[in-house]
């Protein structure tokens, strides 16, 4: 039930005040987001470089590692082994561990490299802007 002591004009005024306050909050958030976007030194190309290079490096490294692994294990295959299932499981676990470690190392290195490259581009861009 509603409070009848309050007249409709007062309720309308309070509703309008709350709407204006809500719009003020939205406006502040939009201004903050716009400021963050305009102050971000990364261009679209920089962001793509930061994402694509480590991803592609990880993909290529995993494929190279798998090729080298398959080439190396093909030499170790024997036909008269009794414990093929146990040896297969051990080799699978070993491959998974080594592949993950190799991929993680190369992904970290390429991530650091791409960040350094983008940072270098930022510095170069700032120097060019100062000379103009």
N, C-alpha and C positions, 0 to 999 in steps of 0.2 A: 504494500500500500504506500501511497505517496504522502508526503507532508503537505497538508493543505494550507499551512500558515505561510508558505512561500508563494508569492504571486508568479504568474507565468513570465513576466518580464525579467525577474531576478534569475529564474531558472535558465532562461534564454541567454542572459548575460554571462552566467557561469559556464554554460555550454560553449558559448562563443570564446570565452577566455581560455578554456581548456583546448579548444581547437586551435586557437592562435598559438598557444604554448607548444602544442604538438607540432605545428608547422614550423615553429622556431627551432625545435629540436631537429627536425628533418633538414632544415636549411643549414644548421651547424654541421651536421654529419656530411651533407653534400659538399660544403665548403672544405671540410677536412679531407674528404676523399679527392676532391679536385686539386687541392694543394699537394697531397701526397703524389698524385699522378704527375703533376707538372714539375715537381721537385725531384722526381725519379730520374737519375741520369741515364738509365738503361733505355735504349731504343728498342724497337721490336726486333731488329736484327741481333742486338746484344742478348736479348732474352732467348731468342731461338738458338744462338750459339751456346749459351749456358746450358740449355737442355739437350740439344741435338748432339753435340760433340761427345759428352760422356755416354749418352745412350748408344750412339753408333760405335764408339770405342768398345763398350762392353759387349755389344752384339758381335762385332768382328773378332774380339779377343776370345770369346766363347767358342766361336766357330773354328778359329785357328787352333785353340787348345784341343778341341774335340778331334780335329783332323790329325794333329800330332799324336794324341792319345791313341787313336785308332791305328795309326801307322806303327806306333811302338808296341801295342798289344798284339797286333797281327803277327809279329815275329815271335811272340811268346806262346802262341797257341800250340797245343800239343793234342794229338788224337787219342793217346792212351791214358789220359788222366781220369782217375776214378772219382775225384771230388770236384767235378766241374761246377756243380750248383753252388758249393761253398766258396770256391774260388771266384765264381762269377759274382756272388754277392759281395765278397771282399773287394773285388776290383771295382764294382759299381760304387760302393761306399768311398773307396779311395778316389775314384774319378770325381764324385760329387764334392768331396772335401777340397781336393786340389783345384777343381774348376771354380768353386766358389771363392777360394782364396785368391786365385789368379784374377778372376773377374773383379773382385772387390779392390784389389790393389790397383789394377789398371783404371777402374772407374774413378777411384779417388785421385789418382794422378791426372787423369784427363779432366776431371772436375776442377782441380786446382789450376791446371793449365788453361782451361777455358776462362776461368775467372780472372787469371792474370792477363790473358789476352784482352778481355773486355776492359779491365782496369787500364791497360796500356792504351786502348782506344779512347777511353775517357780522358786520360792525361793529354793525349795527342790532340783531341778535340778542344780541350780547354786552352792549350797553347795556341792553337789556330785562332780561337775566338779572341784571345788577348792581343794578338798581333793585328787584328782587323780594326 
